[in-house]
């Protein structure tokens, strides 16, 4: 179970965006193929898992039976309430708790795996959040990630940077499309095991949030960079 510490329950408060996201995310899961990416992201997980920024809990239905417990953090109240409802329907035990990615309310080295799904784009302090994820993973533990990322093409990357400095974070709950999750994960001391770049949706008009990356990173085992 999560260790309860003094963390502001509603460290993130975007009630209008939360309501929009709750509806939009379910549509995108089907129409943009995100549901299949969620299954791929979580395939093969086992043991204790911490999920960072669980949103409205769309990952919960895809955790495999070998997972013994999921501690799912969601700082936004409206989304957290929806996640609690989703947790009741999950096939594995899910404990939904408030908390910010930059100050995870759990013990160090307590988890076999961590899941970051479309959340690193919106955390306020990315290096600190990744440092916290590394702290709570056991040596050799995995970070599974599915994230928006900086476009490889110069034109779209320029658009992303411009929007990130102006309206995009205001409209979309703090999301930043031009972050480089792979570089940030490596800088935090993880080893990238595997990754592949995606375009979401795969066909049709590309938007600033279309470039994504899905992969696995690992906290080095003791004696391997610790």
C-alpha positions as CSV (number, residue, x, y, z in Angstrom):
1,X,0.0,0.0,0.0
2,X,1.1,3.6,-0.5
3,X,2.8,5.3,2.4
4,X,0.8,8.4,3.3
5,X,2.9,11.5,3.6
6,X,2.1,15.2,3.6
7,X,1.4,15.8,-0.1
8,X,-1.0,18.4,-1.3
9,X,-4.0,16.4,-2.4
10,X,-4.8,18.6,-5.4
11,X,-1.4,19.6,-6.5
12,X,-2.8,19.9,-10.0
13,X,-6.2,21.5,-10.5
14,X,-7.6,21.7,-14.1
15,X,-11.3,20.9,-13.6
16,X,-12.4,22.1,-17.1
17,X,-9.6,20.3,-18.9
18,X,-10.2,17.2,-16.7
19,X,-13.8,16.9,-17.9
20,X,-12.7,17.4,-21.5
21,X,-9.9,14.8,-21.2
22,X,-12.2,12.2,-19.6
23,X,-14.4,12.2,-22.7
24,X,-11.7,12.8,-25.3
25,X,-9.4,10.1,-24.0
26,X,-12.0,7.4,-24.3
27,X,-12.7,8.4,-27.9
28,X,-9.0,8.5,-28.8
29,X,-8.4,5.1,-27.3
30,X,-10.6,3.7,-30.0
31,X,-10.3,6.0,-32.9
32,X,-6.5,6.7,-32.6
33,X,-5.5,3.2,-31.6
34,X,-4.2,4.3,-28.1
35,X,-5.9,1.3,-26.4
36,X,-3.6,-1.0,-28.3
37,X,-0.6,1.0,-27.2
38,X,-1.8,0.7,-23.6
39,X,-1.9,-3.1,-23.9
40,X,1.6,-3.1,-25.4
41,X,2.9,-0.8,-22.7
42,X,1.7,-3.0,-19.9
43,X,2.3,-6.4,-21.4
44,X,4.4,-8.7,-19.3
45,X,4.4,-6.6,-16.1
46,X,4.5,-8.4,-12.8
47,X,4.8,-7.6,-9.1
48,X,4.1,-4.2,-7.5
49,X,3.6,-1.4,-10.0
50,X,3.3,2.4,-9.5
51,X,1.5,4.4,-12.1
52,X,2.3,8.1,-12.4
53,X,-0.6,10.3,-13.4
54,X,-3.2,7.7,-13.9
55,X,-5.8,10.1,-15.3
56,X,-9.2,8.6,-15.5
57,X,-7.8,5.1,-15.2
58,X,-7.9,3.8,-18.8
59,X,-4.8,1.7,-18.2
60,X,-6.3,-0.3,-15.3
61,X,-8.2,-2.7,-17.6
62,X,-5.0,-3.8,-19.3
63,X,-2.8,-4.8,-16.4
64,X,-1.9,-8.5,-16.6
65,X,-2.8,-10.9,-13.8
66,X,0.8,-11.3,-12.7
67,X,0.6,-7.7,-11.3
68,X,0.1,-8.1,-7.5
69,X,-0.8,-4.4,-6.8
70,X,-1.0,-1.1,-8.6
71,X,-0.5,2.2,-6.7
72,X,-1.9,4.8,-9.1
73,X,-1.2,8.4,-8.4
74,X,-3.4,11.1,-9.8
75,X,-3.1,14.7,-8.5
76,X,-6.2,16.2,-10.3
77,X,-9.4,15.7,-8.2
78,X,-11.9,15.1,-11.0
79,X,-9.7,12.6,-12.8
80,X,-8.9,10.9,-9.6
81,X,-12.5,10.3,-8.8
82,X,-13.0,8.7,-12.2
83,X,-9.9,6.6,-11.7
84,X,-11.3,5.3,-8.4
85,X,-14.4,4.1,-10.3
86,X,-12.2,2.4,-12.9
87,X,-10.1,0.7,-10.2
88,X,-13.2,-1.0,-8.9
89,X,-13.6,-2.7,-12.2
90,X,-10.0,-3.8,-12.7
91,X,-8.9,-7.4,-12.5
92,X,-5.9,-6.5,-10.3
93,X,-5.8,-4.6,-7.0
94,X,-5.5,-0.8,-7.8
95,X,-5.1,1.7,-5.0
96,X,-5.8,5.3,-6.3
97,X,-4.1,8.0,-4.2
98,X,-3.4,11.7,-4.5
99,X,0.1,12.9,-5.0
100,X,2.5,14.8,-7.3
101,X,5.1,13.1,-9.5
102,X,7.8,15.3,-8.0
103,X,7.1,14.0,-4.5
104,X,5.9,10.4,-4.7
105,X,4.2,9.5,-1.3
106,X,5.8,6.0,-1.3
107,X,8.9,4.3,0.1
108,X,12.1,4.0,-1.8
109,X,12.8,0.8,-3.8
110,X,9.3,-0.4,-3.2
111,X,8.2,-1.2,-6.7
112,X,9.1,-3.7,-9.4
113,X,7.9,-1.4,-12.2
114,X,6.7,2.1,-12.9
115,X,4.3,3.3,-15.6
116,X,4.3,6.8,-17.2
117,X,1.6,7.1,-19.8
118,X,1.0,10.5,-21.5
119,X,2.1,12.3,-18.3
120,X,5.7,13.3,-18.5
121,X,4.6,16.1,-20.9
122,X,2.7,17.8,-18.2
123,X,4.7,17.4,-15.0
124,X,6.0,20.7,-13.7
125,X,9.6,19.5,-12.9
126,X,10.5,16.7,-15.3
127,X,14.0,15.9,-13.9
128,X,12.7,15.8,-10.3
129,X,9.8,13.6,-11.3
130,X,12.0,11.1,-13.0
131,X,14.4,11.2,-10.1
132,X,11.4,10.3,-7.9
133,X,10.4,7.4,-10.2
134,X,14.0,6.1,-10.1
135,X,14.0,6.4,-6.2
136,X,10.9,4.2,-5.8
137,X,12.0,1.5,-8.2
138,X,14.0,-1.4,-6.9
139,X,17.4,-1.8,-8.6
140,X,16.8,-3.5,-12.0
141,X,13.2,-2.3,-11.9
142,X,11.5,-1.2,-15.2
143,X,10.0,2.1,-16.3
144,X,7.4,1.6,-19.0
145,X,6.7,4.8,-20.9
146,X,4.3,6.0,-23.6
147,X,4.8,9.7,-24.1
148,X,4.4,12.6,-26.4
149,X,7.7,13.8,-27.7
150,X,9.6,16.3,-29.8
151,X,9.0,15.8,-33.5
152,X,11.9,14.6,-35.6
153,X,11.0,17.0,-38.5
154,X,12.2,20.6,-38.1
155,X,8.9,22.2,-39.2
156,X,6.7,20.5,-36.7
157,X,9.3,20.8,-33.9
158,X,9.4,24.5,-34.5
159,X,5.6,24.6,-34.2
160,X,5.7,22.6,-31.0
161,X,8.2,24.9,-29.3
162,X,6.2,27.9,-30.2
163,X,3.0,26.5,-28.9
164,X,4.7,25.3,-25.7
165,X,5.8,28.8,-25.0
166,X,2.2,30.2,-25.5
167,X,-1.2,28.6,-25.5
168,X,-0.7,24.8,-25.5
169,X,0.0,24.3,-21.8
170,X,-2.9,26.6,-20.9
171,X,-5.4,24.8,-23.1
172,X,-4.3,21.2,-22.4
173,X,-3.6,20.9,-18.7
174,X,0.1,21.9,-18.6
175,X,1.1,19.6,-21.6
176,X,4.3,20.4,-23.4
177,X,4.7,18.8,-26.8
178,X,8.4,19.6,-27.4
179,X,9.9,17.8,-24.5
180,X,12.4,14.9,-25.3
181,X,11.3,12.1,-23.0
182,X,14.1,9.7,-24.1
183,X,16.8,12.2,-23.3
184,X,15.2,13.1,-20.0
185,X,14.9,9.5,-19.0
186,X,18.5,8.8,-19.8
187,X,19.6,11.9,-17.9
188,X,17.8,10.7,-14.8
189,X,20.0,7.6,-14.7
190,X,17.9,5.1,-16.5
191,X,19.1,2.7,-19.2
192,X,16.8,2.6,-22.3
193,X,16.1,-1.0,-23.0
194,X,13.9,-0.6,-26.1
195,X,11.7,2.1,-27.7
196,X,9.9,2.9,-30.9
197,X,8.5,6.1,-32.2
198,X,4.8,6.4,-33.1
199,X,2.5,8.8,-34.8
200,X,-0.9,9.2,-33.1
201,X,-3.1,8.9,-34.9
202,X,-1.2,6.8,-37.4
203,X,-3.0,8.3,-40.3
204,X,-4.6,11.6,-41.1
205,X,-3.6,15.1,-40.0
206,X,-0.6,15.3,-37.7
207,X,-1.1,17.6,-34.7
208,X,1.6,18.9,-32.3
209,X,0.9,16.0,-29.9
210,X,1.1,13.3,-32.6
211,X,4.8,12.3,-32.3
212,X,5.1,9.8,-29.5
213,X,7.5,7.2,-28.1
214,X,6.8,3.9,-26.4
215,X,9.4,1.9,-24.6
216,X,11.1,0.4,-21.6
217,X,13.8,1.8,-19.5
218,X,15.5,0.2,-16.4
219,X,17.0,1.4,-13.2
220,X,20.5,-0.1,-13.2
221,X,21.1,-2.9,-10.9
222,X,23.3,-2.4,-7.9
223,X,26.9,-2.3,-9.0
224,X,26.0,-1.1,-12.5
225,X,26.1,2.7,-12.1
226,X,24.5,2.9,-8.7
